[in-house]
Each structure stands twice: as structure tokens, then as C-alpha cells.
């Protein structure tokens, strides 16, 4: 299955692009995708535990199943005043 990964702020820098398409085995979830991304883009590893993850616009925690064609967004924490 193919999924689209979109990254924001520091996650974009770590991923090396604002958007990537990934081919994953059917039935893969967020954990498998995260392990692969961190392996292929080591700069994501230190950010991973602080990222919020959204699947098709809905923030998810823990393991979530991914479907062909879904969008996964990597959302770093935001600070400001």
C-alpha cells in the first residue's frame, strides 16, 4: 500500500522534504511506519517521541492501522507567546 507522509517545521528538516510517498506492506500501522522513517531518516529519531501524528487529519496516539492512500502528518510541538 502507498501512504503520503507530510511533515511540518523541524520534522520537514529531519525528513528532508515536506512530503514523501511510502510503500508499506498491507496492514502496516503507525509504529511500523515510524520505525522505517527513523531508520531511513535518522534526524527524525530524536523528534519522534515529541511528534503528534495525524492520520487523514485526525490526531492519533498509539498504534493505528493505515490504509492505502492515507495521509500521515508529522506535527512537532509548537511553542509561542
C-alpha positions as a Python dict, from the first residue, in 0.01 Angstrom:
ca = {
    (1, 'X'): (0, 0, 0),
    (2, 'X'): (108, 358, -56),
    (3, 'X'): (75, 633, 202),
    (4, 'X'): (160, 1001, 188),
    (5, 'X'): (371, 1148, 471),
    (6, 'X'): (361, 1525, 523),
    (7, 'X'): (594, 1697, 766),
    (8, 'X'): (590, 2037, 931),
    (9, 'X'): (856, 2264, 1090),
    (10, 'X'): (1151, 2069, 1234),
    (11, 'X'): (1007, 1740, 1104),
    (12, 'X'): (1040, 1877, 749),
    (13, 'X'): (1410, 1939, 805),
    (14, 'X'): (1461, 1593, 954),
    (15, 'X'): (1267, 1422, 673),
    (16, 'X'): (1448, 1625, 410),
    (17, 'X'): (1121, 1722, 241),
    (18, 'X'): (775, 1848, 326),
    (19, 'X'): (617, 1543, 168),
    (20, 'X'): (709, 1184, 80),
    (21, 'X'): (523, 885, -55),
    (22, 'X'): (598, 549, 108),
    (23, 'X'): (523, 196, 1),
    (24, 'X'): (439, -23, 302),
    (25, 'X'): (316, -380, 345),
    (26, 'X'): (-62, -408, 373),
    (27, 'X'): (-182, -384, 731),
    (28, 'X'): (109, -168, 848),
    (29, 'X'): (45, 70, 1132),
    (30, 'X'): (195, 386, 1274),
    (31, 'X'): (462, 201, 1471),
    (32, 'X'): (597, 19, 1163),
    (33, 'X'): (593, 338, 961),
    (34, 'X'): (769, 529, 1237),
    (35, 'X'): (1041, 267, 1270),
    (36, 'X'): (1102, 278, 895),
    (37, 'X'): (1108, 658, 877),
    (38, 'X'): (1354, 684, 1166),
    (39, 'X'): (1576, 419, 1007),
    (40, 'X'): (1573, 594, 667),
    (41, 'X'): (1589, 948, 813),
    (42, 'X'): (1795, 933, 1136),
    (43, 'X'): (1727, 1301, 1208),
    (44, 'X'): (1366, 1206, 1291),
    (45, 'X'): (1467, 970, 1573),
    (46, 'X'): (1528, 1240, 1837),
    (47, 'X'): (1200, 1412, 1744),
    (48, 'X'): (983, 1102, 1723),
    (49, 'X'): (872, 1085, 2087),
    (50, 'X'): (759, 1451, 2076),
    (51, 'X'): (569, 1439, 1745),
    (52, 'X'): (192, 1433, 1725),
    (53, 'X'): (74, 1209, 1442),
    (54, 'X'): (-240, 1271, 1241),
    (55, 'X'): (-392, 1015, 1005),
    (56, 'X'): (-619, 1171, 744),
    (57, 'X'): (-650, 1486, 956),
    (58, 'X'): (-726, 1311, 1287),
    (59, 'X'): (-462, 1307, 1563),
    (60, 'X'): (-388, 950, 1671),
    (61, 'X'): (-198, 805, 1963),
    (62, 'X'): (-51, 460, 1995),
    (63, 'X'): (-89, 210, 1716),
    (64, 'X'): (-330, 297, 1437),
    (65, 'X'): (-387, 93, 1123),
    (66, 'X'): (-307, 267, 798),
    (67, 'X'): (-499, 228, 474),
    (68, 'X'): (-383, 257, 116),
    (69, 'X'): (-378, 621, 10),
    (70, 'X'): (-398, 769, 359),
    (71, 'X'): (-208, 1078, 468),
    (72, 'X'): (7, 1078, 780),
    (73, 'X'): (114, 1417, 915),
    (74, 'X'): (417, 1465, 1141),
    (75, 'X'): (337, 1752, 1378),
    (76, 'X'): (616, 1880, 1604),
    (77, 'X'): (529, 2059, 1929),
    (78, 'X'): (453, 2427, 1891),
    (79, 'X'): (570, 2699, 2124),
    (80, 'X'): (500, 3065, 2118),
    (81, 'X'): (382, 3363, 2305),
}
